[in-house]
Amino acid sequence: MGSGKTYFGKKLSQKINLPFFDLDELIEQHEQKSIVELFDSKGENYFRTIEKNILHDFAEANESFVLSTGGGTPCFFDSINYMNLCGISIWINTPTDILFDRLSKGKSKRPLIKNLTPSQLKVFINSKIAERKLVYEKANYVINESDIDFEKIVKLICNE
C-alpha cells in the first residue's frame, strides 16, 4: 500500500507497450462498489475472495498486460505463486518513511488505515511489512524504489 504500484505500473506498461490494469479497479467494476464500500459492507474475507477470483479470471482471460495489485493480494490464497506462474511479479520495496508520507495523505481511500492516528499508522506500516516481507520476497524481481530504472527493468523482463 502506497509503494507506487499503480504509478510505476502505468509507466512500465507504456515502456513495454502493454495495456495497464489495476486489480482494485477491476474489483470495483465487477462489484459495482468502491473498495471502501466492500470492506465496510462485506468485510475483508469477502474482499480477499473476490480479489483472488478476479485475479485468476483476469489472468486466464488475458495474455499480455501489466497489472497493479493491492498490497495484500500476494499474501492471500498463495497468490504470489499464482502470479509467478502466470507471469513476472515485481515487488517495489519502498522505504517506510516514504510509505508513511504517502499514506498519511490518502488515508480516506484506504479501508485498512482510514481511522488510524499517525502513530497507529506507523505501527501498521511496520507490522504489515514485517508480516508480508517473506511473501513479497518471492516476487521474481525485488526493486528498491530509489533504484527504479525502467530501461533496466525492461531488459530484465524481456530476457525472461
TARA-V123308 format. One record per residue. N is the residue number from 1. RES is the residue in one small letter. PHI is phi as a letter, one per 20 degrees, with the letter a starting at -180 (NA if undefined). Layout:
n=N res=RES phi=PHI
n=N res=RES phi=PHI
//
This chain:
n=1 res=m phi=NA
n=2 res=g phi=n
n=3 res=s phi=e
n=4 res=g phi=n
n=5 res=k phi=g
n=6 res=t phi=f
n=7 res=y phi=g
n=8 res=f phi=f
n=9 res=g phi=f
n=10 res=k phi=f
n=11 res=k phi=f
n=12 res=l phi=f
n=13 res=s phi=f
n=14 res=q phi=f
n=15 res=k phi=f
n=16 res=i phi=d
n=17 res=n phi=l
n=18 res=l phi=c
n=19 res=p phi=f
n=20 res=f phi=d
n=21 res=f phi=c
n=22 res=d phi=d
n=23 res=l phi=g
n=24 res=d phi=f
n=25 res=e phi=f
n=26 res=l phi=f
n=27 res=i phi=f
n=28 res=e phi=f
n=29 res=q phi=f
n=30 res=h phi=f
n=31 res=e phi=e
n=32 res=q phi=l
n=33 res=k phi=b
n=34 res=s phi=f
n=35 res=i phi=g
n=36 res=v phi=g
n=37 res=e phi=f
n=38 res=l phi=f
n=39 res=f phi=f
n=40 res=d phi=f
n=41 res=s phi=e
n=42 res=k phi=c
n=43 res=g phi=n
n=44 res=e phi=f
n=45 res=n phi=f
n=46 res=y phi=f
n=47 res=f phi=g
n=48 res=r phi=f
n=49 res=t phi=f
n=50 res=i phi=f
n=51 res=e phi=g
n=52 res=k phi=f
n=53 res=n phi=f
n=54 res=i phi=f
n=55 res=l phi=g
n=56 res=h phi=f
n=57 res=d phi=f
n=58 res=f phi=f
n=59 res=a phi=f
n=60 res=e phi=f
n=61 res=a phi=e
n=62 res=n phi=c
n=63 res=e phi=e
n=64 res=s phi=c
n=65 res=f phi=a
n=66 res=v phi=d
n=67 res=l phi=c
n=68 res=s phi=e
n=69 res=t phi=d
n=70 res=g phi=f
n=71 res=g phi=f
n=72 res=g phi=e
n=73 res=t phi=g
n=74 res=p phi=f
n=75 res=c phi=e
n=76 res=f phi=d
n=77 res=f phi=l
n=78 res=d phi=l
n=79 res=s phi=f
n=80 res=i phi=f
n=81 res=n phi=f
n=82 res=y phi=f
n=83 res=m phi=f
n=84 res=n phi=f
n=85 res=l phi=f
n=86 res=c phi=e
n=87 res=g phi=a
n=88 res=i phi=d
n=89 res=s phi=d
n=90 res=i phi=c
n=91 res=w phi=d
n=92 res=i phi=e
n=93 res=n phi=e
n=94 res=t phi=d
n=95 res=p phi=g
n=96 res=t phi=f
n=97 res=d phi=f
n=98 res=i phi=f
n=99 res=l phi=g
n=100 res=f phi=f
n=101 res=d phi=f
n=102 res=r phi=f
n=103 res=l phi=f
n=104 res=s phi=f
n=105 res=k phi=e
n=106 res=g phi=c
n=107 res=k phi=f
n=108 res=s phi=f
n=109 res=k phi=e
n=110 res=r phi=c
n=111 res=p phi=f
n=112 res=l phi=f
n=113 res=i phi=c
n=114 res=k phi=g
n=115 res=n phi=d
n=116 res=l phi=e
n=117 res=t phi=f
n=118 res=p phi=g
n=119 res=s phi=f
n=120 res=q phi=f
n=121 res=l phi=f
n=122 res=k phi=f
n=123 res=v phi=f
n=124 res=f phi=g
n=125 res=i phi=g
n=126 res=n phi=f
n=127 res=s phi=f
n=128 res=k phi=f
n=129 res=i phi=f
n=130 res=a phi=f
n=131 res=e phi=f
n=132 res=r phi=e
n=133 res=k phi=g
n=134 res=l phi=f
n=135 res=v phi=f
n=136 res=y phi=g
n=137 res=e phi=f
n=138 res=k phi=e
n=139 res=a phi=f
n=140 res=n phi=g
n=141 res=y phi=c
n=142 res=v phi=d
n=143 res=i phi=c
n=144 res=n phi=f
n=145 res=e phi=g
n=146 res=s phi=f
n=147 res=d phi=d
n=148 res=i phi=f
n=149 res=d phi=c
n=150 res=f phi=f
n=151 res=e phi=f
n=152 res=k phi=f
n=153 res=i phi=f
n=154 res=v phi=g
n=155 res=k phi=f
n=156 res=l phi=g
n=157 res=i phi=f
n=158 res=c phi=f
n=159 res=n phi=e
n=160 res=e phi=f
//
